[in-house]
Amino acid sequence: MSTSAAVQPSYGTRSFALLPSVGKVARVVLTYGVLVLFALAMIMPFVFAVANSFKELPDIAANPMRLTPGVRADGTPYSWTLQGYERALNTQQINFPRAIFNSFFVAIVVTVMRVLFNSLAGYALARIRFPGRGIAFAALVGTLMVPGIVLLIPRYLILRQLGWIDTYWALLVPYFADAFGIFLMKQFFESIPREIEEAAEIDGASRFRMFFVIILPMAIPALTAMAIFAFQGTWNDFQGPLIALNLNRDLYTLPLALAFLRGVTGDAIQWDLMLAGSVITTLPMAVIFFIFQRFFIEGVSYTGLKG
Amino acid sequence: MKKSLRFLALATALALIAVALAPSAQAAQTVNLVLMGWSSSPSENERLQKIVDDWNAANPDIQVTLNQVPDYDTTLQKALASGEPPDVFYVDSFRFLDLVRADALMPIGDRLTDIDDFYPALRNAFTANGQFYCPPKDFSTLALQINTEMFEAAGLSAPTTWEEMRAAAEKLTKDGVFGVVVPADFARWIAFLYGAGGSVTDDEFTKMTINSPEAEAALKFYTDLYLDGFAKTPADLGVGWPGEAFGKGLVAMAFEGNWVEPYLKDQFPDLKYKAVELPAGPAGKATMAFTVCYGVPKKAKNPDAAIKFVDYLTGAEGMKAWTDLGLAMPTRASLRKGWLEKFPNLEPYLNGAEYARKWQFVPGFQAVLDKVNEQLSLVMSGNQTVKGALAEIERVGNEVLASR
């Protein structure tokens, strides 16, 4: 810009007039530059994982940072391959397609039930007066402070007492409600003006009708946030299914299947297998994220404000 | 689901009544066992499954379910805590003493076939309080992997002593390649510690003996390779572990266990290399043995059946079926010859059985291991002296041993 101004001095005044907009452009370029940089830093590992999952094992080992097949030492090129996927899907001990189904089934059921139970409980704590409400709420919040690992063994013992080990019940029922979700919903319901309910009550609505027809629709932002967290948390949960399942490998969810694939190969990871498994595990979550991106972000900001 | 459960309960109840009513002669029936181990590579998982399937076909009275699990430690902890441990389970020699102390294992050594055939070092790894608890299912040792292409180009032969190893490392450090990869990892340095004639603690684990001239020589040799520029750590080379550095040709030598062999074969098929025994130190040859046994729990419901099964798995026939995969090595000396005929290139690893030391410490020793790793890094980064490092390890180690 300054050189062209020096060559053609007649544009001097004009370029002066343009200066503020140049600054603006520079700022936009800089902002987006930084954003793009960070976006790349975030997305690249995933891109590499996907690209490498379609490469031959020696190729992954030799050229992990290439997005396309590389070349062998003797000059012949490597080719694209589905071998990793074939190996993952055909692993003898693990029924991978079934694990995909299990993950979806468990995540969907848990999400639906959690939305229902958390909002019911949250509403009760927010609006209904009953003896012990304060204590119940305090106990609930108190459980948030207990680190999950402490509950590992007790949880297993309870599931065993119930005879739920190696059944879907153990993957589902314990997750139908969670303290954080109830807390979130309680806070939300308290922010809804009581007058709305009073008006409904005068019109003769029962409490359940009031809850489902009037209150719940107003809580959709909070419910979406909770649903997303529930789905994501259940989808990624490793320890829960690990405790719940003993011999029944047919009920493995994707995180368990993936860990099984990895085995104790230690450092000598079979990358084609692992990357294919990882892509299968991550892809549904990624797709869901892209579809519900807006809700995700709203959800995060919502919990940030209220939670 | 619920319906089928109810039906199952009913069926079980009926079956129980039927069993109770039946004459006692018919009560002798199938014993069901669960063998729990960790999931390993697919080829190993499948091989073990096949061995179990073959056993089940041949032994209708003892039916075994193989349960290979991810995250083994958590799963085992859970199973032991519930009071219903699996009938047979893997025990890593490193965890063995923890389990003995928790009184979780039944000593079954006396009831196995020909236990003198197991290499003494490996039997020793599963012996506590004078009792041989569980038979080693297989083992791995450390050896030196050398890039034969680089060695031939430099006119070098495989090093057999520390001096030769250092000289080779020096000569091969050129053109962006380094002589050897040395991780700041006690599980590797300890082989050199033993090669120098040093030790970590006394035999009874009452006090540390690591602050010795021998240990000093070993630590100096190991860290000098690095400080003099003939060696790099995996992190320096931007790789995850020594095997990867070696596979990529970033170094001419590495010292890893035989698990590196299938890895190199699969992922670096063009690499020209061979394994040789670890070079001998001032006190002679030394290496580390990493081994796992088949444990039977103290609370076993069917100890006789479990022991019979374990005896098969670790007997000549079962162990041959398992180790013929060519990954882990047979723990019975009698299988050595047949195995080497199939896998002659793995001989240096198997030779280690004669002089290998076990990777095993007392419960609570993890803090000391962490300290050693930390001090190794400090010495290699020039922030600690060899003497200072050993004194610090000794101090922390004695604290840990005193608090036992």
Interface residues (C-beta under 8 A of the other chain):
Chain A: L57 P58 I60 A61 A62 R72 A73 D74 R87 T91 Q92 Q93 L152 I153 Y156 L157 R160 T167 Y168 W169 F238 Q239 L242 I243 N246 L247 L256 A259 F260 L261 R262 G263 V264 T265 G266 D267 A268 Q270 W271 L273
Chain B: M1 L5 V34 W38 S39 S40 S41 P42 E44 N45 E46 Q49 T65 N67 Q68 V69 P70 D71 Y72 T74 T75 Q77 K78 A79 A81 S82 G240 W241 G243 E244 G247 K248 W259 V260 P262 Y263 D266 Q267 F268 P269 D270
